[in-house]
Amino acid sequence: MKSVFICYPNENYRLSLTQFLSTEAKQIKVLGGCASYDYCVEYLRGNSPDFLLIAFPISDKEDVQKVRQLKSSFPEIEVVVLSFDFTGGLAERFEYAGAIKHLNI
């Protein structure tokens, strides 16, 4: 069974995603979630999920750099970025920074 930690700024969406994964993806165990990047980093210092699902607020201009920092600090954790990419240019930037996937939601 694979484990995942969810970092998403909107609590309702984060809880919905947690519920969906817990009921529909039996091979995935949701370890928990948070709303902020800083708490996410703090959590990862003491835990090692297989995957991190992360989204950044639209106003966050350092999102690609933060993915790069996550992969540098926690190379064993696979990072999947969730975003609203209206221009179509973020996928390549996130994947170049070390994310295994970018999902436009």
Order of alpha helices (4+ residues) and beta strands (2+ residues): beta-alpha-beta-alpha-beta-alpha-beta-alpha-beta
